[in-house]
């Protein structure tokens, strides 16, 4: 047994203690580290790290926001329509406000002019319509009176007296044209001509109301020749077919193609140099024409246009025409230069024309009822070039001519026939 000295013993104790402490510290440190690690791991499991929490919270917020957008109330179709209606209403109100503003800016003179134009438009339509109604009544009245042995003068007088009685005016002197005479024959005073057996008679009447003329014609046959059997049917069929294709935008030449084809289909010739025509206030023959044959160019029907569709057919020849000797229809020509008028009667006749006729045609018969010495005025005015002469128009000799005519207005979707 080894015995230690106190000094050694103390050193040994010290050393042992130091070792023990060191060992204990090491063990303790390991234990503490272990415990600490376990604690951190446990806390990590039980309580995630701050970074993860922040990330999770942020993600949660984004998800929540995204969910909020997705789950917002959708706009229904009804709400869209309501919004559309509101927008349209606002636009309409805005447009109306602009119109009101423009109207307010119009001067009184412009307003009056606009009102006058509207009144004239209404008057125009109503006048044409009234003239057409009178025209129909006159035809019903005069047709039964067209007989063999009847004087042409009597037909003219009875026709014109009736239309005046019904409230109209003479828009064009009554034409009574026999056989190859196609147009513009009206009886002079004291005319002794009568209708005979074998005649084909054309009656052309113009009725004026406020200067607007309804023009129309029909044909009566007293002829039994086989060559004239369908002469009236041909022109009536052609006019009715022509009317059926007219509307805004249609070319007048298209009507000419249709009517001429029908005339030729019946074995007759259309009279190419006579045509339908537009009608305006104080103008029987306006600026637009409806040809009786198909041509390369022409006018176009527009809404509001008023026309007379007038078709002639000839039983023979080539359908050519020429002026005859007789002239009993005149019209004042405004396009000529001013010339000095010497005779008092002539100045009075000019006053009568200006008041009653303007540029509408009149007959010598009508003029001489007003002025006993009116022939002198006619001579002076004709010499001065102030009157346009409507000579009788003849087709080729030995032929027979038929005529049919209707007045109509072009509407939005078609036409309205007045007579």
ChimeraX attribute file (.defattr): number of C-alpha atoms within 10 A of each C-alpha:
attribute: neighborCount
match mode: 1-to-1
recipient: residues
	/A:1	3
	/A:2	4
	/A:3	7
	/A:4	10
	/A:5	9
	/A:6	9
	/A:7	9
	/A:8	11
	/A:9	12
	/A:10	12
	/A:11	12
	/A:12	13
	/A:13	13
	/A:14	12
	/A:15	12
	/A:16	13
	/A:17	13
	/A:18	12
	/A:19	12
	/A:20	13
	/A:21	13
	/A:22	12
	/A:23	13
	/A:24	14
	/A:25	13
	/A:26	12
	/A:27	12
	/A:28	13
	/A:29	13
	/A:30	12
	/A:31	13
	/A:32	13
	/A:33	12
	/A:34	12
	/A:35	12
	/A:36	13
	/A:37	12
	/A:38	12
	/A:39	12
	/A:40	13
	/A:41	13
	/A:42	12
	/A:43	12
	/A:44	11
	/A:45	10
	/A:46	9
	/A:47	12
	/A:48	12
	/A:49	12
	/A:50	9
	/A:51	9
	/A:52	11
	/A:53	12
	/A:54	11
	/A:55	12
	/A:56	12
	/A:57	12
	/A:58	12
	/A:59	12
	/A:60	12
	/A:61	12
	/A:62	12
	/A:63	12
	/A:64	12
	/A:65	12
	/A:66	11
	/A:67	11
	/A:68	11
	/A:69	10
	/A:70	10
	/A:71	9
	/A:72	8
	/A:73	8
	/A:74	8
	/A:75	8
	/A:76	9
	/A:77	9
	/A:78	9
	/A:79	11
	/A:80	11
	/A:81	11
	/A:82	12
	/A:83	12
	/A:84	12
	/A:85	12
	/A:86	12
	/A:87	12
	/A:88	12
	/A:89	12
	/A:90	12
	/A:91	12
	/A:92	12
	/A:93	12
	/A:94	12
	/A:95	12
	/A:96	12
	/A:97	12
	/A:98	12
	/A:99	12
	/A:100	12
	/A:101	11
	/A:102	10
	/A:103	12
	/A:104	11
	/A:105	11
	/A:106	12
	/A:107	10
	/A:108	10
	/A:109	9
	/A:110	12
	/A:111	14
	/A:112	12
	/A:113	12
	/A:114	12
	/A:115	12
	/A:116	12
	/A:117	12
	/A:118	12
	/A:119	11
	/A:120	12
	/A:121	13
	/A:122	11
	/A:123	15
	/A:124	20
	/A:125	15
	/A:126	15
	/A:127	21
	/A:128	29
	/A:129	23
	/A:130	22
	/A:131	30
	/A:132	28
	/A:133	17
	/A:134	26
	/A:135	28
	/A:136	16
	/A:137	14
	/A:138	21
	/A:139	20
	/A:140	11
	/A:141	14
	/A:142	15
	/A:143	15
	/A:144	8
	/A:145	12
	/A:146	17
	/A:147	17
	/A:148	13
	/A:149	11
	/A:150	15
	/A:151	18
	/A:152	26
	/A:153	21
	/A:154	16
	/A:155	22
	/A:156	22
	/A:157	15
	/A:158	16
	/A:159	23
	/A:160	23
	/A:161	14
	/A:162	19
	/A:163	24
	/A:164	15
	/A:165	11
	/A:166	15
	/A:167	13
	/A:168	25
	/A:169	24
	/A:170	25
	/A:171	26
	/A:172	27
	/A:173	28
	/A:174	28
	/A:175	24
	/A:176	25
	/A:177	27
	/A:178	25
	/A:179	22
	/A:180	23
	/A:181	26
	/A:182	28
	/A:183	24
	/A:184	24
	/A:185	28
	/A:186	27
	/A:187	27
	/A:188	19
	/A:189	14
	/A:190	8
	/A:191	13
	/A:192	12
	/A:193	13
	/A:194	16
	/A:195	18
	/A:196	16
	/A:197	12
	/A:198	13
	/A:199	19
	/A:200	24
	/A:201	29
	/A:202	24
	/A:203	28
	/A:204	25
	/A:205	26
	/A:206	25
	/A:207	30
	/A:208	29
	/A:209	24
	/A:210	17
	/A:211	25
	/A:212	29
	/A:213	33
	/A:214	32
	/A:215	29
	/A:216	24
	/A:217	24
	/A:218	20
	/A:219	23
	/A:220	17
	/A:221	20
	/A:222	15
	/A:223	17
	/A:224	12
	/A:225	8
	/A:226	8
	/A:227	14
	/A:228	22
	/A:229	14
	/A:230	16
	/A:231	25
	/A:232	20
	/A:233	15
	/A:234	26
	/A:235	30
	/A:236	25
	/A:237	15
	/A:238	25
	/A:239	24
	/A:240	15
	/A:241	15
	/A:242	22
	/A:243	19
	/A:244	11
	/A:245	13
	/A:246	22
	/A:247	19
	/A:248	17
	/A:249	11
	/A:250	14
	/A:251	17
	/A:252	24
	/A:253	21
	/A:254	22
	/A:255	25
	/A:256	27
	/A:257	16
	/A:258	18
	/A:259	30
	/A:260	26
	/A:261	19
	/A:262	21
	/A:263	28
	/A:264	14
	/A:265	11
	/A:266	16
	/A:267	18
	/A:268	26
	/A:269	24
	/A:270	31
	/A:271	25
	/A:272	20
	/A:273	13
	/A:274	21
	/A:275	18
	/A:276	23
	/A:277	22
	/A:278	21
	/A:279	25
	/A:280	18
	/A:281	18
	/A:282	19
	/A:283	19
	/A:284	24
	/A:285	15
	/A:286	15
	/A:287	11
	/A:288	18
	/A:289	23
	/A:290	26
	/A:291	29
	/A:292	30
	/A:293	23
	/A:294	19
	/A:295	13
	/A:296	6
	/A:297	11
	/A:298	15
	/A:299	16
	/A:300	19
	/A:301	22
	/A:302	17
	/A:303	16
	/A:304	16
	/A:305	17
	/A:306	29
	/A:307	26
	/A:308	26
	/A:309	27
	/A:310	27
	/A:311	32
	/A:312	32
	/A:313	28
	/A:314	28
	/A:315	24
	/A:316	21
	/A:317	15
	/A:318	14
	/A:319	20
	/A:320	16
	/A:321	18
	/A:322	14
	/A:323	15
	/A:324	15
	/A:325	9
	/A:326	14
	/A:327	19
	/A:328	20
	/A:329	26
	/A:330	22
	/A:331	19
	/A:332	22
	/A:333	15
	/A:334	12
	/A:335	8
	/A:336	11
	/A:337	9
	/A:338	10
	/A:339	10
	/A:340	6
	/A:341	14
	/A:342	10
	/A:343	11
	/A:344	10
	/A:345	19
	/A:346	21
	/A:347	14
	/A:348	14
	/A:349	19
	/A:350	19
	/A:351	13
	/A:352	15
	/A:353	18
	/A:354	13
	/A:355	9
	/A:356	13
	/A:357	22
	/A:358	19
	/A:359	20
	/A:360	25
	/A:361	23
	/A:362	22
	/A:363	22
	/A:364	19
	/A:365	21
	/A:366	18
	/A:367	18
	/A:368	14
	/A:369	11
	/A:370	11
	/A:371	16
	/A:372	10
	/A:373	14
	/A:374	19
	/A:375	15
	/A:376	14
	/A:377	22
	/A:378	20
	/A:379	13
	/A:380	17
	/A:381	20
	/A:382	15
	/A:383	10
	/A:384	15
	/A:385	17
	/A:386	21
	/A:387	21
	/A:388	16
	/A:389	16
	/A:390	20
	/A:391	18
	/A:392	21
	/A:393	20
	/A:394	23
	/A:395	24
	/A:396	19
	/A:397	12
	/A:398	10
	/A:399	17
	/A:400	24
	/A:401	32
	/A:402	34
	/A:403	27
	/A:404	25
	/A:405	22
	/A:406	23
	/A:407	28
	/A:408	24
	/A:409	25
	/A:410	19
	/A:411	17
	/A:412	11
	/A:413	10
	/A:414	14
	/A:415	21
	/A:416	14
	/A:417	15
	/A:418	22
	/A:419	22
